[in-house]
Amino acid sequence: MLAVLCVDLAGPESLVLSELPDPVAGPGEVVVDVAYAALNFFDTLITRGRYQTKPALPFSPGGEMSGVVAEVGPGVEGLAVGDRVAGYLGYGACREKVAVAAEALTLVPDELGLDKAAGLIITYGTTLHALADRGALKRGETLAVLGASGGVGLAAVEIGKLLGARVIACASSADKLAFARERGADEGVDYSTEDLKLRLKELTGGRGVDVVYDPVGGDATEASVRALAWRGRHLVIGFAAGDIPKLPLNLPMLKGADVRGVFWSAHAEREPAAHRAELARLFGWAADGDISAHVDAVLPMAETAEAIGRIARREAKGKILVQP
């Protein structure tokens, strides 16, 4: 089989297309013929050794995938050859076949395309855990979404609306804000031309926002914390801007506010029952069309480096997939 391998930690430029032996399903495992591998911002980091997960070289990028079960190993129940599945791997999905623990896979409803299913788990899983669990977002509250046109940002816009919030999309261009509005955002702030704190205050009548969803970091973090309402919650998702900000702790103190970390992969590992319930909810929403699971582009697997580059350059509007 063909696989994209990271052979040194020099970024996506170090990826090579290689021939490997086909995997074999061990006890409790299945082999999946990969239909689509989905890429995320952390793929820009893991290929440089800058992510908290540091797999041994060589490894394949791609933290999630969808496909069809090709082989079932001993002891597996509930899955059969031909089943349509999707799963979170952490890394290793950018190859034609993968051997996966059966418990890591979710059956894909017939009404849902495998392309959309491939990119659902990490972005929407992170977001549902962040907003409903860590953020305790309530109907009628105001949610500000930073980086609102990216994969997790769009997920936050859509899930925020499903949970009954008023959603303010924040992004770096009018084009990106228009895209977020198409996905349900009520208002928009262009933080490349507008003062983020002042505009969030203006849009809330001076009260401030209840919840900030922040996958961006950098200068936007402090500005959005300053725009929090009393007892607001700032959700730390990631640092797409590249800088991990340092926050003056008097800001959350004076607002009675919380800064809450969102580490979805640890949540999925430590709280598997809650994780499975969240995935069931998400796949149901997607099958019913309540969330778009928007795919921005599908590239051939040989162009994985370019696919990761689009994410690093913040060009993606939704998910970037690669196809074997």
URRAGI-V552471 format. One record per residue. SS is DSSP state (hx for helix, st for strand, lp for the rest). OMEGA is omega in whole degrees, 0 to 359 (999 if undefined). D_LAST is the distance of its C-alpha to the last C-alpha in whole Angstrom. Layout:
# URRAGI-V552471
((SS OMEGA D_LAST) (SS OMEGA D_LAST))
This chain:
# URRAGI-V552471
((lp 177 10) (st 178 8) (st 171 9) (st 184 10) (st 169 13) (st 187 16) (lp 168 19) (lp 190 22) (lp 180 23) (lp 181 23) (lp 183 21) (hx 178 17) (hx 182 19) (hx 182 19) (st 178 15) (st 177 14) (st 187 11) (st 175 12) (st 180 13) (lp 174 14) (lp 176 15) (lp 177 14) (lp 178 15) (lp 181 19) (lp 175 20) (lp 178 23) (lp 179 26) (lp 183 25) (st 167 21) (st 171 18) (st 181 15) (st 167 12) (st 187 9) (st 174 7) (st 179 7) (st 168 7) (st 181 8) (st 181 12) (st 183 13) (lp 182 17) (lp 183 20) (hx 175 21) (hx 175 18) (hx 182 20) (hx 186 22) (hx 178 21) (lp 175 19) (lp 181 23) (lp 184 25) (lp 179 26) (lp 182 25) (lp 172 27) (lp 184 24) (lp 180 24) (lp 177 22) (lp 176 23) (lp 349 21) (lp 177 19) (st 176 16) (lp 172 13) (lp 179 13) (lp 186 12) (lp 183 15) (st 184 14) (st 170 11) (st 179 11) (st 185 11) (st 180 13) (st 181 15) (st 182 15) (st 180 18) (st 181 21) (lp 180 23) (lp 174 27) (lp 181 29) (lp 175 26) (lp 176 27) (lp 176 26) (lp 181 23) (lp 176 22) (lp 180 19) (lp 178 18) (lp 175 18) (st 187 16) (st 170 16) (st 183 15) (st 174 16) (st 181 17) (lp 187 17) (lp 172 18) (lp 173 16) (lp 186 13) (lp 185 10) (lp 178 8) (st 185 7) (lp 181 6) (st 175 9) (st 170 12) (st 189 16) (st 170 17) (st 184 21) (hx 183 21) (hx 179 24) (hx 186 21) (st 176 19) (st 176 20) (st 180 20) (lp 179 19) (lp 181 22) (lp 183 21) (lp 185 23) (lp 179 20) (lp 180 16) (hx 177 13) (hx 179 12) (hx 181 16) (hx 183 16) (hx 186 13) (lp 184 15) (lp 200 19) (hx 186 19) (hx 185 20) (hx 181 22) (hx 176 24) (hx 176 24) (hx 188 26) (hx 178 28) (hx 176 29) (hx 182 30) (hx 188 32) (hx 186 34) (hx 185 35) (hx 184 35) (hx 184 36) (lp 182 37) (lp 182 39) (lp 183 39) (lp 175 41) (lp 180 42) (lp 177 44) (lp 179 43) (st 181 41) (st 172 38) (st 182 37) (st 175 33) (st 182 32) (lp 195 29) (lp 179 29) (lp 178 26) (lp 184 24) (hx 180 21) (hx 179 24) (hx 177 27) (hx 177 26) (hx 180 25) (hx 176 29) (hx 185 30) (hx 182 29) (hx 175 30) (hx 178 33) (hx 179 34) (hx 179 34) (lp 173 36) (lp 181 39) (lp 165 39) (st 189 40) (st 174 37) (st 179 37) (st 178 34) (st 183 34) (st 190 32) (lp 177 33) (lp 178 33) (hx 179 34) (hx 180 31) (hx 178 29) (hx 177 32) (hx 179 32) (hx 178 29) (hx 178 30) (hx 177 33) (hx 180 31) (lp 172 29) (lp 180 33) (lp 181 34) (lp 182 38) (st 178 39) (st 175 37) (st 176 38) (st 185 37) (lp 170 38) (lp 182 37) (lp 183 40) (lp 175 42) (lp 188 44) (hx 181 41) (hx 183 44) (hx 182 47) (hx 177 44) (hx 176 43) (hx 180 47) (hx 184 48) (hx 178 45) (lp 178 47) (lp 180 50) (lp 184 51) (lp 186 50) (lp 183 46) (st 181 43) (st 183 43) (st 172 39) (st 176 37) (st 192 33) (st 172 33) (lp 191 29) (lp 185 30) (lp 181 33) (lp 183 35) (hx 183 38) (hx 184 37) (hx 182 38) (hx 179 42) (hx 182 42) (hx 174 41) (hx 177 42) (hx 180 46) (lp 180 45) (st 172 45) (st 173 47) (st 184 49) (st 176 48) (st 180 44) (st 177 41) (st 185 39) (st 180 35) (st 183 34) (lp 184 30) (lp 191 29) (lp 183 29) (lp 179 27) (lp 178 30) (lp 182 30) (lp 173 34) (lp 188 35) (lp 171 38) (lp 190 41) (lp 172 43) (lp 187 47) (lp 174 48) (hx 182 51) (hx 176 48) (hx 179 47) (hx 185 51) (hx 181 52) (hx 187 50) (lp 190 50) (lp 179 46) (st 166 43) (st 189 40) (st 177 38) (st 178 35) (lp 180 32) (lp 191 29) (hx 184 27) (hx 176 25) (hx 176 29) (hx 181 30) (hx 181 27) (hx 186 28) (hx 185 32) (lp 190 32) (hx 180 30) (hx 178 32) (hx 179 32) (hx 180 28) (hx 178 27) (hx 178 30) (hx 179 28) (hx 178 25) (hx 178 27) (hx 182 29) (hx 181 25) (hx 175 23) (hx 177 27) (hx 182 27) (hx 180 24) (hx 180 24) (hx 180 28) (lp 181 27) (lp 171 29) (lp 188 26) (lp 188 23) (lp 189 20) (lp 176 20) (st 181 16) (st 183 17) (st 173 14) (st 181 10) (st 174 9) (st 182 6) (hx 179 5) (hx 180 8) (hx 180 10) (hx 179 10) (hx 177 14) (hx 179 15) (hx 178 13) (hx 178 15) (hx 178 18) (hx 177 18) (hx 180 19) (hx 180 22) (lp 179 23) (lp 178 24) (lp 187 22) (lp 171 20) (lp 188 22) (lp 188 20) (st 170 16) (st 179 14) (st 168 10) (st 186 7) (st 178 4) (lp 999 0))
